[in-house]
């Protein structure tokens, strides 16, 4: 197990992790139509690769396979945090979040922010993130709910 920085050779596997993670969400939280809208952006492989080159996620590897990934931009925004469904509830997301907290503090950031899904909200609350707002966002003409959350860092 190790956390490494993204390289372009990982783009397809990162997309697969996101897709599998979203489509494993229970229907009572997000409908099939909502999950399809959520993952529509990764279907355009060139657009997805360009995004990853900019966001440069951190990858949690187990036996050289991606078990999860997290994005952190220079302003402290967590763009994505996804874990392969078979590896959920095994500490992968927690390890990734702890890792980027260290990276953020070392970079002098004072705050982390995220738009957390209904599924992710309790996870981030466990790590002392607070809700600023509930959001309704449109993707592919479908409404999704997420939460603007933040965590202050000790620098």
LINLIN-V75106 format. One line per field, one symbol per residue. ss: DSSP state (a for helix, b for strand, c for the rest). phi: phi as a letter, one per 40 degrees, with the letter a starting at -180 (. if undefined). A space follows every 50 residues. Layout:
# LINLIN-V75106
ss=???
phi=???
This chain:
# LINLIN-V75106
ss=cbbbbccaaaaaaaaaaaaaaaaccccccccaaaaaaaaaaaacaaaaaa aaaaaccbbbbbccbbbbbbccccccbbccbbbcaaaccccaaaaaaaaa aaaaaaccccbbbbbbbaaaaaaaaacccbbbbbbbbbbccbbbbbbbbb bbccc
phi=.abbccbdccdccccccdcccccccdcccbcdcccccdcdcccccccccc dccccfccbcbbfgbccaaabaccbgcccaabbddcbcgbgccccccccc ccdccccgcbabbabccdccdccccdbgcbccacbbbbbfgbcbbabcba acbcb
